[in-house]
Amino acid sequence: MATPDTSRWAIGVDMGGTFIDAVAVADDGRLASLKHPRVAGQLAGPVLAAIDRICAENGVAPQQVARIVHGSTVVTNLLLEQNAPPVAVLTTAGMGDVLALGRQERRELYLPVIARPTPDERLFPEHLRFEIGGRIDAQGRETAPLALEGFDRIADAIAQSGVRAVAVCLLFAHRNPAHEQKLRDVLAARLPTLMVSLSSEVDPKPREFERFLTTALDAYAKPMVADYLRELASALTARGLPEPFLMRSEGGTGAWCDVAARPVGLAMSGPCAALEGVAASLGGRAGASPVVMAIDVGGTSTDIGIVEHGRPAFGDALQVGDLSLRLRCADVESLSVGGGSVVRALPGGALRLGPRSQGAWPGPAAYGLGGDRATLTDALCVLGRLPARLAGGVSLDRAAAEAALQRDAAAPLGIDVKDAAQAVVRTAASAMAEALKMRSFQRGLDPADSLLVAAGGGGAQHAAEVADLAGMTQVRVLPQAGVIAALGMLCAAPTRTLEQSMDVLLDDDRLQALRAQVDAQGQATRWHLALCHVGQEFAIDVPWLPDTDTVAALAERFEQRHAQLRGNLPAREALQVRQMRTVFEAALPQPAPFTAPPAATASAWAGLPPSGNGPASLFAALTTVWVPEGWRWQRLADDSLLLERSERASE
């Protein structure tokens, strides 16, 4: 009688725009992965189908699954599409128009009309913005008590509007949250089903518009995210599976009910997970380069991120369409070029790729699902750089791709259809290379000193051409590149973050006081201080080692980051502390990738020669690799591919 399999498994599931990627890892080192097609208009259903499928294909019983980690694009897509019902905003008397006025920044200098800073009429229209008396000053002192005598009128208006969520955004709540907390209590008593977001919890930092906007968008996402995650968790438990943990944009994971309380923090969970997967997959094997650039090409966009010294790089800003959010998340540059990006010939004879996308539905013409516009995927299909059947079971119709490309690009430009396809691919590579160089230079990095790692279903298709244009000489293609975000979710530990806003000079006494606060918080993993010179408006985040760092050590670390990020080193001035951030990180739950000896499995590149020269298309189960002319590939011991320029490979 066969011995029953008692292995424990962990499952990571990433929901992208076209496919759902799933990775399962066992405590004996076995690893399985798959791509499952999305279904239009559904959220939880396809995720459950992907989990059911990976369990069935690998003989995993529900009681063997120790944990499930999930990430998705649902919040990002919601903020881009803005198709949810509006939310209410409750703010300090006189501040009702902050969200409509914004910062009056003008990013496009030559537009004749300045665009509105926020689509307030769609998200939080004027009739849903309510004001209440009471005031906290800039030092956090109450100068006027909260005026609750008129609250019944506000509560009645919110109830009659039918909104499901409200954002509470009061002046200086980041210094003293008492008034916001009181409003949450009275709202819960009057309207118990209403979802509430407090600015003092969502974004406890100064600058009213940024804090108000992030909080309002958190409230905007709450109903949809809560419904979706509740349905997913309920269906998993009904199957005997554990409730999901969610990947956060700022790194780490959290229980779904905790993460759903601040859903705006999910906006970049997928790209963050991909960087976690890249860092864990390399495991310090990036070679001599301390910096890794990752290019993740999906169906609708390309994400370019950075891994420095084995850790993903993070920032404090996120651009989602026309919305600029202050949100700690993976430092990723996203551009609207992906496999579904629509090709258009301009009257002057140039090509434009994107920002419009065919997405997964109806998809590129080659998908045969009703899409009739030429896309980047169609161009790759015409050039023979894609297999007849993609991972996830999508069959490609080359004749349909040629017809669409002939109509939309070749005929208007008066060129052969294959020349048009080549022009489309070069246009995509040029846009990706420019974005990569811009992201590098903004962080004081030279791409020529970095290793480029391909991720996502389409990253390896374009990485070598992008590297050529960016002056890079090496590309790594990981064996799980096509599902790297799902893999990365299983490499991220559960975390909890505390943020405390302040405005104090950094000296020995203050540093000692901060150490006392650290001791009172209990054991944490990482600490960061947001520092700036006296008179500066925007602080720079630097790591802090409470046990050993002196004021001089922090000042030196700040000045190095200042010179790298801002290109200059101002005269030494006293430093101010604007914020302290504490990250509590638990041990990585097991099983997890790369923590057990890898089980003997078939190579991701089965049937591929160990080395060779381009031009060549290399087809694997989860991704496709293009090796251009002048480049060479070599399979490494960890089953990744190393692509190098031929002249470098022969040195």
N, C-alpha and C positions, 0 to 999 in steps of 0.2 A: 504494500500500500504506500502510495506517495505521501511524503511528509508535507503537511499543510504549510503554506507560506505564512509566516508570522511577522514578516518585515513591517516596519512602520514607514509611512510615506508622508511627504509634504507636497502640496500642489500650489503652484503659482499660476495665476490667470490674468492676462492683460487683454483688455478689450480696446482694440484700435478702431480706425475708421473703416477698414475693409475686412480684417480677420480678427478672430480671438485666438491668442497664443496661449498655450498651456504647457507647463513643464512640471513633471513629477520626479521627485528624487527619493530614493529609499535609503534606509540607514546602513545598507551594505554597499552603497556607492552607485547603485544602478540609477540611470537617468533616462527618462523618456520624454518626448516632446511631440507636439502636433500643432497644426494650424487648422482652425475651424471657421467656416465662413459666417459673417454676420448676417442677421436677418433684419430687413428694413422695419423700423418702427418698434423694435423690441429691445429690451435691455437685459433683464434677468434671464429670460428664456434661453438665449444663445450661450450665455455663460454657463448655465446649468448643463446644457447639452455638451459643451466642451469638456466639463468636468466628468460627466457620465461617460463620455467617449474615452477619455484617457484612462479612467478606471477600468472600463470594460476591456480595452485593448491590452492592458497590462495585468489583468487578473487581480485588481486591487479591490478588496472588500471595504465597505464603509468603515468598519471598526479598525481598519489598518491605517486610516488617514489621521495623522496627528494634528495637522494644521492646514489651513487654506489661506493664502494671501492673494488679494485682488487689487487691481488698479485699472483705471479706465479713463477714457477721454470725455466722459459724460459732462463734467463740470465745464471743461474747456469748450466743448461744443455748445453748451447752453449759453455761455457768455458770448460766444461768437454769433450764434443764431438769434439769441434774445427773443425766444418764442414762448417763454413762460409768462404766466400772469404777473402783474406788477406787485410790489410790496409797499407797505407803509413805512414811513420814517418819522420817528419822534425825536425832536431835537430841542435845544435851548432856545428860548424866546429871542427872536431876531436873527436866527441862523438858518431859517427854513430854505434859503436860496443858495446855501453853500454848494450843494451838489449840482445845481444848475449853472452856477458861475464858474466853478472850477478854478484853475490857475491861469486861464487865458494864455496858455502857451501856444505858440504857432510853429508847429514842426514843419509845415510846408510853406516856405517863405513866399512863394510866387502864386499861391492860390488867391483869387480876387476876394473870396469870402472866407472868413475864419469859421472853421467848423465848430459846432457846439462841443464842449468838453465831455459831455456825457449825453447819451440818449435818454434824458430824464423822463420824457413823456411816455416812453415805453416801459421803463424800469421802475420809476418812483415819481409819478406825475404830481403836479402841484397840489391837487386836491387830496392827495394821500400823504402830504408832508405836514405834520402837526408840530406846534411849538408849545413849550411849557415853561413857566417861570421857575426861577431858582438859579443859583450861580456858584460854581467853584472857580477860584482864581488860579493863576499860573503856578502858584506855589502849592496848590492842593487844598487851600483853606476854603471853607464854606463862607461866602459873603452874603448869600441870600438863601433861605431854606427852600426846599422843593415845594412848588405851589400845587399841592394836590387837590385844592378845593375845586379846581375846574376840570379835574381828571375824568369825571363821569361823562362829560360831553365828548371828550376825546375818545374814551373807550367805546361809547355808543357809535361814534362815527366810524371807528375802525371795524366794529362788528358789522355795521350795515354795509360797509364797502365789500365785504366778502373775502378780503385778503387772508392768506394763511400764515403770513410771516410779517414781522415788523423789525426794523433796525432802530435801536436806541443809540443815538449819537449826541452826546452832551459835551459842551466845552470843557476841556482840561480833565476829562474823565480818566485819562491815562495817568494823571497825578493823584486822583482820588476818585475811586469808582463808586462811592457810597450812593450818590443820587441815581446812577444807572441801575445799581443793584436793587434799590428801593422800587424803581419803576418796574423792574422785572417781577418783583413780588406782587405788586398791585395788579399788573397785567395778568399774572397767573391766577390771581383770585377772581378777577372779573371775566377773563377770556381763557379758560384753562387749555383749550386746544390750539391757541395761537402760538406759533413758533417765534422765539425772540432771540435776536443777536445783539450783544452789547459790544460797543466799540472798545471798552476797556479790556475785553477778553479777546476779541478778534484781532485787534491791531493796537496794542497799548503803547503808542508812540506819538510824539507831537506832530503838528501840521494837520489842521482840521479837515481840509478837503480829502487828503489821502486816507486819513483814518475813517472818515464818514463813508467814502466810496467803497473801501474794502469791506466795511461792515454791511453796507447796503447790499453789496453783491453776495456776501455770505448769506444774508437773509433771502435774497432772490433765489439762491440755489437750494436752500434748505428743504422746501416741500418735495421737489422732485427727487433729491438725493435720499431723503428719509424714506419715501415710498419705495424707491428702487432697492435700497439696501435692506429694508425690512422684508420685502418680498424675497430677496435673495437669501437672507439669513433663515427665514422661515422654511423655504424650500430645501435648503441644505440640511437643517435639523430634521425635517421630515424624512430625508433619505438616510438618516443616521450619521451624517457628516458634521464636522465642527462648524460653528459660526465663523464667518470670515474675518480676518484682519485686513486692514486697508493700508496701501502704500501712501505715504505722505509726500507732498511736494518738497518739503524741507528735509527729507531723508527720514529713514526709520518707518516703522509701522505702528498701528494702533488698532484696538478693538473697534469694530464697525460702529458700535453705538457711540463711542467716544469721538471718532473721526466725523461722524455725521453731525455732531454738535457744532462743528466748524468746517462745513463742507468746502469753503473757498480754498482751504488748504489742500484740496485734491486736484487743483487745476493743472499742475505739472507733474502728477504722480508717475505717469508713464515715462517721460524723458528722464526723470530722476531714477527710476528703477533701471532703465537701460544703462545709465552711467554706473550704478551700483553693480550691474552685471558685468560691464566691461572691466571695472576695477577688480572684482573678485576673480574673473576669468584669467586676467593677466597675472594676478597673484605675485606682483613684484618682478614679472618676467618681461617688462617692457624694454629691457635693454638699458643702454646708457641714458636714455632720455627720461628726465623726471616728469615730463609733461606729455600727456596723451590727449589728442583730439579725437573725438568720436563723431562719426557722421552716420545718422540714422535716417534712412529714407523710407517713408511709408507711402500710403496711397494718396494722401492729400498734402503732406508737408515734409520738409527736411529739417531735422533737429541737429544742431551742432553744439556739442558740449565739451567740457574739459575735465580731465582727471589729473590732479596735481599730487605728486608724491603718494599715489595709491588711494586718494580720496576724491570723490566728485567735488568740483568747485560749485559754490553756492553764491547767489546774489540776493538783493532785496527789492528787485523790481521785475515785473512781468508785463509784457505787452500782449494783450489778447485782442486781435483785431484793432479797433480804434480805442480800446480801453487800456489805460496804463494803471496797473495795480501795484500798490506797495505790498509785496508778499515775498516772504523768504522762500526761495525755491531753487532748484537746480539752475545754474547759470548757463542757460541754453539759448542759442539764437535760432529762432524758428522762421523759416521762409516758406512761402506758399508755392513750393515746387515739389510735386510728388508724382507718383505713377499716373494718377488721374487728372493731372493738370492739363487744361485745355490749351491747344495750340491755335494761334491766330496769326495770320499774315497781315501786317500793317500796310497802309497805302504807300508808305515810302520804301517798301521792299524789305523791311525787317521782320523778324519773328518775335512774337510775344508768347511766353509760356506762363500760364496762371495769371492772376490769382484764382480765377474761377476753376473749379474742379468738378469732374464727373463723379468723384467719390466712388463708393462701392455700388451705388444705384443711381443711374443705370450703368455706371462704370464706363471704362474705355470701350471703343467699338469692338475691339478684339474679344471682349468678354461675351458678346452675343446676348446681352441682357436688355437691349433696346437703346444703348448709347450710340449716338451717331456723330459725335464730335471727336476729332483727332486729339490724342493725348500723348504724353511721354511714353506710356506703356505701348501704345500703338507703334510709335517710332522704333522702340526696342524690338518689338515683334517683327516689324518689316526688315530690320537688320539681322534677324536670326540670332539675337542675343538672349532670347528667352526660350525655354522649352515649350513643347506643344501643350503641356499641362502644368500649371503652377501648383506650388504647395497649397493645400487647402481644397484641391479638387477643381480648380477653375481651368477649363479648357479654352485655348486661344484660337481665334479664327483669323488667320493671317490675311485672307482675302478681304475681310471686312476692315481690318486695320489699314490695308493698302488703299482701299476705296476712300476711307475717311481722310487719310493723309493726302491723297491725291487731290481731293476737293478743297481741303482747308489750307494746305501749304504748298504742295508742288505746283498745282495749276496757277494760283495767284502769283507765285514767284517765277513761274516759267522754267522750272527745273525738273529733273527726274525725281521720281518718288523716293528712291533710295538716297539721293542727295538731300532731299528735304528731310528725310528721317535722320540723316547724319547731322544736319543743321540743328534739328530740334534737340538732339542729345548733347551737342556742343553748347547750345544755349543753356541747357540745364546745368551742365558741368561748370560753365562760367559763373552762373548765379551762385551755385554752391561754393565755388572757390572764393568768390568775393566775400560771401558771408563768413566763411571760415577765416579768411585773412582779417576781416573786420573784428571778429570776436577775439582773435589772437592779439591784435594790436591794441584793442581796448584794455586788455589785461597786461600789457607790457611784455607780450611774448612774441617770439619769431616762429612762424609755422615751420621754417626750415629746421629748427631744432627739436621738433616734435615728431612723435610717431602718430600716424593716422590709423584708427581702428574702425573697421566697417561694421555697422550694426543695422538691424531692421531687415525687412525682406528685400529692400532695394539698395542698401548701403554698399554692398560689395559690387553691385553693377556699375557704380559710378566712382568709387573711391580712388582708383588708380588715376583716372583722368583728372579728378579734382586735385589729387596730390601733385600731379604734373604742373597744373596751373598755379598751385600755391607754393611751388618750390620745395616740395617734400619728396623724399626718395624712397620711403618705405611705407607699406600698408600691411596691417595684420587683419585677417579675416578669421574670426573665432568660429569654432565648430558649431556653436549654438547661436550664431549671429542673427538668424531669422526670428528667434524667440528670446532675444537677450533681455527684454524688459521683464518677461515672466520669470526668467532665471534670476534676474537681479532682485526681484521681490523676495525670493527665498534666501537671499544673502543679506537682507536688511533686518536688523534687530529691532524689537519693540522699543519705542522711545517716548519720552514725555518732556516737553519744553516749558520752562518758566521764563517770562520776560518781565523786567522791571525797569520802567522809565525813570530817569533822574537827570539832574543838571547840576553837577558838582565838579569842583576842581580836583584833579588827581594829585594828591600829595601823600606823604607817608601815613598821616593820620587817617585820611579817607581810605587808603588801601587797606589799612588795618580794620577799619569799620566794614569794608566789603568782605574781608576774610571772615569776620564774625558772622555776617549774613550767610556766607557759604556754609559755615559750620552748623548754623541753625537749620539750614535746608536739608541736611543729611547728605549721604554719599551720592555724588553725581559723577558723571563721566567726563563731561567737557564744559568749559566755561568760556564765554566770550565777552569782551567789553567793546562797546561802540565809542570810539574816541575821536576827538577833533581838537584843533587849536582854538584857543579863545578867539571868538569873532567869526569862526567858520560856521556855516549853516549845516553842512552835511557831514555826518560822522563816518568813520571807516571801522569796520568790524575787524578786531584782532583777537586771536586766541590768548587766553590768560591761564597761567599755571599758578593757582593761589598759594601753593606751598613754597614756591621758589622765586616767583617773579618779583622784582623790585620796580619802583617807579622808573628808574633808568632803563631797565630791560623792556618795559612796556613802551616807553618813549622810542627806543631804538626800533622795536618791531613796528610801531605805528609809522615811523618815518620811512622805513623800507617799503611798506605797503603804499604809503602816500606817493613816493617817488615812482613806484611801479604803475599805479593806477592813474595818477594825475600828471605824470611827466615832469614834476618839479619837486623841489624840497624847500619849503619856505623856511624863513628864519625860525630858530627855536623859540617857541612860546609855551606858556603853561598849557597843559592839556586838560580838557574837560571830559567827564564821563557822561554820556547821554543815555546809555542803556547797559544793563547786565543781562545776559542770556545764559541760562543754565539748562543743560541737556542731561536728563537722566536716561541711561541706556541699559536695558536688561541684557542678559546673556542671550546670544543667538539661539533660538529654539532649534532643537534637532527633530528630524533630520534636516540637513542643509547641504547645498552643493559644496564640494571641495573640502568637506570636513571628514570624509572617510575615503579610503583608497578607492580610486575609480574601478568599477566593475568592468570586466572584459566585455566590450560592446563593439559593434561594427563601426568602422570609421565613418565619419560624416561625409567623407569624400571617397566612398567605396568605388573602385574601378578607375579612379583617377591616377595617372602616373605620379610618382613622387615629386617630379619636377618637370618643367617645360617652359617654352617660350611663347609669348604672345605674337600675333593676336589669337586669342582663344576664348571661348565661352565654356565655363566650368559649371555643370549643373549638379546641384546637391539636392537633398530631400527638402530642405527648408530655405534655401537661398540660391541665387545664381551669381557667379563671379565673372566679371569681364577683365581679361588681361590684355591691355592694349599692346600694339606693336612697340617694341623697345623695352618691354617689361618682361620679367621672368617670375614664375611662381615656384615655391618649394614647400612641401609639407613638413611641418615641424613635429617634434616628439610629442607635443601636447595635442596633436591633431588639428592645430590651426594652420592656416596658410600664410606664408610670408611672400608678399609681392614686392619686388625691387626693380628699379631701373636696371636694364641689362648691364650697363657699364659699371654700376656699383656692384652687381652680383658677381661680376668677373674679377673684381679687385682682389 
